[in-house]
Amino acid sequence: MIDQADVVVIGSGGLGASTAYHLTKAGRKVALIDQAAIASQTSPRAAGLSGQLRRSETMTRLAVAAVKKIERFTEETGEPMVFFQPGSLKIARLPQHETQLQEEVAIGKRMGLDVDLISPAEAKSLMPYLETTGIRAVTHMRTDIYLEPVQLPLGYARAAEKRGAVLLPDTRVTGIITERGAVTGVRTERGEIRTEVAVDAAGGWLRSVAALAGAGAPVVPTRHQLMITVPLPEVRPEQPITRIIDANVYVRPDKGGLMLGGYEANPVQYDMQSLPPAWRIDDLELDLGVLRRLAASVREQFPIFENIALQEHRGGLPTMTGDGEHVIGPVPGVHGLYIIGGCCVGGLTTAPAFGEVLAAWITEGEPPMDLSFMAPARFAGRLPEDVLRERCRVQYSHHYWSHASMPRSAA
Ligand SMILES: Cc1cc2nc3c(=O)[nH]c(=O)nc-3n(C[C@H](O)[C@H](O)[C@H](O)COP(=O)(O)OP(=O)(O)OC[C@H]3O[C@@H](n4cnc5c(N)ncnc54)[C@H](O)[C@@H]3O)c2cc1C
């Protein structure tokens, strides 16, 4: 235990560990605290996919920067990183999604990304388990990657430690101490740490940690699951990630089989403050029925998932926001408190860039680019809980839909 740090980062998932690492790179003395083992909660359960073509140019730039950092991860941090770069296919089966793909290709090309519309037959030659019936359009984004999820948070945490950060696993933060509206310390089960800067990177518990300083964080932890089939003869790691827009389903090679995950219409939302302090992601109740129904919704494209045996089924608690954007930056009204979360099921492969920009924001006093669309300050006034939950549900259940093709209430 230490009694003083320049910055205390609460939460050692992808977002917290990346922030801690980039702060140590900027010369800050950092304590990285987790109530569980380091990098053990939602982050290691992710699918590990990048999606670089995003809803806005800024998000696209950040997602591209994150992938570049993953490509150089071992060189930068000295830590292992297994990743594949087979690119990704995005499939439209409805007319409005054909238009969405045309628009995405135009944006991607304007931004210099290696993305094109390809024929369904070409898509099948890249992903042999894909059937082409009913496909109206397909894009191929050639630089998308997938990675082994645990290596990212663990690698950043270890790299931060090598640069002097103190890692405190199995240490729950129970208080954020403030004086005259400014952070002066962080209280843990094992004692207090004096600091003027605290970062809430508590993932599913983001709101509970913000509440320790009397602050709000309007995010809703939402269960998300995936399954991995037994090994299949034609699967190769070099086959692309495949996303089906209308069904909000993704497929990729993993462990010799195929992984399938997706976004159901009525996901289970959590209120962490109603759970006991000892509750962990291991305690999350999973439901294979959700994934079987998602698999049935893409039966025409991936009949292979019908009644197939599985080698793995896992899930975690990413957090949704009402507008589908992350929450990153200083918390209004509590000087020295920052938040990084609201990942909307995309915070693992973006963490290299987000941790870097938050570290710059903390050390330089301002963000390296206009990030107001992600700032906690955009949530002026609190939404009624039922309205927030409904907005988060709509964002979740239309994960691959553009703003233009989403139901009006969410766009
Ligand atoms: C099945 C699945 C598939 C996914 N697929 C992808 C994908 O393909 N690509 C992608 O980018 N993202 C994906 N995600 C989302 C991704 O996992 C999250 O965006 C990311 O892990 C968020 O990281 P985090 O650091 O915010 O949270 P976490 O990894 O949950 O870390 C938060 C940490 O805070 C700690 N903590 C909480 N409260 C306290 C406290 N009071 N004191 C101390 N510590 C505390 C917790 O113990 C935890 O370790 C997926 C998620 C799931 C579940």
Ligand as a Chemical Component Dictionary entry (heavy atoms), coordinates in Angstrom:
data_LIG
# 
_chem_comp.id                   LIG 
_chem_comp.type                 NON-POLYMER 
_chem_comp.pdbx_formal_charge   0 
_chem_comp.three_letter_code    LIG 
# 
loop_
_chem_comp_atom.comp_id 
_chem_comp_atom.atom_id 
_chem_comp_atom.alt_atom_id 
_chem_comp_atom.type_symbol 
_chem_comp_atom.charge 
_chem_comp_atom.model_Cartn_x 
_chem_comp_atom.model_Cartn_y 
_chem_comp_atom.model_Cartn_z 
_chem_comp_atom.pdbx_ordinal 
LIG C1  C1  C 0 -18.949 -10.686 -24.609 1  
LIG C2  C2  C 0 -18.347 -9.321  -24.822 2  
LIG C3  C3  C 0 -17.842 -8.982  -26.073 3  
LIG C4  C4  C 0 -17.235 -7.739  -26.276 4  
LIG N1  N1  N 0 -16.664 -7.480  -27.472 5  
LIG C5  C5  C 0 -15.926 -6.355  -27.650 6  
LIG C6  C6  C 0 -15.214 -6.146  -28.844 7  
LIG O1  O1  O 0 -15.251 -6.959  -29.763 8  
LIG N2  N2  N 0 -14.462 -5.022  -28.964 9  
LIG C7  C7  C 0 -14.390 -4.107  -27.957 10 
LIG O2  O2  O 0 -13.689 -3.107  -28.112 11 
LIG N3  N3  N 0 -15.082 -4.269  -26.812 12 
LIG C8  C8  C 0 -15.838 -5.363  -26.634 13 
LIG N4  N4  N 0 -16.534 -5.567  -25.473 14 
LIG C9  C9  C 0 -16.589 -4.485  -24.506 15 
LIG C10 C10 C 0 -15.348 -4.419  -23.672 16 
LIG O3  O3  O 0 -15.207 -5.610  -22.937 17 
LIG C11 C11 C 0 -15.467 -3.231  -22.741 18 
LIG O4  O4  O 0 -15.701 -2.069  -23.489 19 
LIG C12 C12 C 0 -14.205 -3.027  -21.940 20 
LIG O5  O5  O 0 -13.806 -4.225  -21.361 21 
LIG C13 C13 C 0 -14.451 -1.980  -20.878 22 
LIG O6  O6  O 0 -13.328 -1.955  -20.048 23 
LIG P1  P1  P 0 -13.397 -1.247  -18.649 24 
LIG O7  O7  O 0 -11.985 -0.997  -18.273 25 
LIG O8  O8  O 0 -14.312 -0.073  -18.699 26 
LIG O9  O9  O 0 -14.156 -2.298  -17.692 27 
LIG P2  P2  P 0 -13.681 -3.601  -16.871 28 
LIG O10 O10 O 0 -12.832 -4.486  -17.655 29 
LIG O11 O11 O 0 -14.906 -4.205  -16.261 30 
LIG O12 O12 O 0 -12.816 -2.992  -15.699 31 
LIG C14 C14 C 0 -13.380 -2.252  -14.646 32 
LIG C15 C15 C 0 -12.652 -2.635  -13.374 33 
LIG O13 O13 O 0 -13.036 -1.746  -12.314 34 
LIG C16 C16 C 0 -12.963 -2.477  -11.104 35 
LIG N5  N5  N 0 -13.722 -1.802  -10.054 36 
LIG C17 C17 C 0 -15.042 -1.537  -10.060 37 
LIG N6  N6  N 0 -15.412 -0.918  -8.912  38 
LIG C18 C18 C 0 -14.282 -0.790  -8.157  39 
LIG C19 C19 C 0 -14.022 -0.253  -6.866  40 
LIG N7  N7  N 0 -14.973 0.287   -6.096  41 
LIG N8  N8  N 0 -12.750 -0.318  -6.398  42 
LIG C20 C20 C 0 -11.747 -0.864  -7.149  43 
LIG N9  N9  N 0 -11.961 -1.387  -8.393  44 
LIG C21 C21 C 0 -13.210 -1.353  -8.890  45 
LIG C22 C22 C 0 -13.535 -3.845  -11.499 46 
LIG O14 O14 O 0 -13.164 -4.869  -10.610 47 
LIG C23 C23 C 0 -12.981 -4.036  -12.911 48 
LIG O15 O15 O 0 -11.802 -4.837  -12.927 49 
LIG C24 C24 C 0 -17.176 -6.790  -25.227 50 
LIG C25 C25 C 0 -17.713 -7.124  -23.978 51 
LIG C26 C26 C 0 -18.281 -8.370  -23.776 52 
LIG C27 C27 C 0 -18.824 -8.709  -22.425 53 
# 
loop_
_chem_comp_bond.comp_id 
_chem_comp_bond.atom_id_1 
_chem_comp_bond.atom_id_2 
_chem_comp_bond.value_order 
_chem_comp_bond.pdbx_ordinal 
LIG C1  C2  SING 1  
LIG C2  C3  SING 2  
LIG C2  C26 DOUB 3  
LIG C3  C4  DOUB 4  
LIG C4  N1  SING 5  
LIG C4  C24 SING 6  
LIG N1  C5  DOUB 7  
LIG C5  C6  SING 8  
LIG C5  C8  SING 9  
LIG C6  O1  DOUB 10 
LIG C6  N2  SING 11 
LIG N2  C7  SING 12 
LIG C7  O2  DOUB 13 
LIG C7  N3  SING 14 
LIG N3  C8  DOUB 15 
LIG C8  N4  SING 16 
LIG N4  C9  SING 17 
LIG N4  C24 SING 18 
LIG C9  C10 SING 19 
LIG C10 O3  SING 20 
LIG C10 C11 SING 21 
LIG C11 O4  SING 22 
LIG C11 C12 SING 23 
LIG C12 O5  SING 24 
LIG C12 C13 SING 25 
LIG C13 O6  SING 26 
LIG O6  P1  SING 27 
LIG P1  O7  DOUB 28 
LIG P1  O8  SING 29 
LIG P1  O9  SING 30 
LIG O9  P2  SING 31 
LIG P2  O10 DOUB 32 
LIG P2  O11 SING 33 
LIG P2  O12 SING 34 
LIG O12 C14 SING 35 
LIG C14 C15 SING 36 
LIG C15 O13 SING 37 
LIG C15 C23 SING 38 
LIG O13 C16 SING 39 
LIG C16 N5  SING 40 
LIG C16 C22 SING 41 
LIG N5  C17 SING 42 
LIG N5  C21 SING 43 
LIG C17 N6  DOUB 44 
LIG N6  C18 SING 45 
LIG C18 C19 SING 46 
LIG C18 C21 DOUB 47 
LIG C19 N7  SING 48 
LIG C19 N8  DOUB 49 
LIG N8  C20 SING 50 
LIG C20 N9  DOUB 51 
LIG N9  C21 SING 52 
LIG C22 O14 SING 53 
LIG C22 C23 SING 54 
LIG C23 O15 SING 55 
LIG C24 C25 DOUB 56 
LIG C25 C26 SING 57 
LIG C26 C27 SING 58 
# 
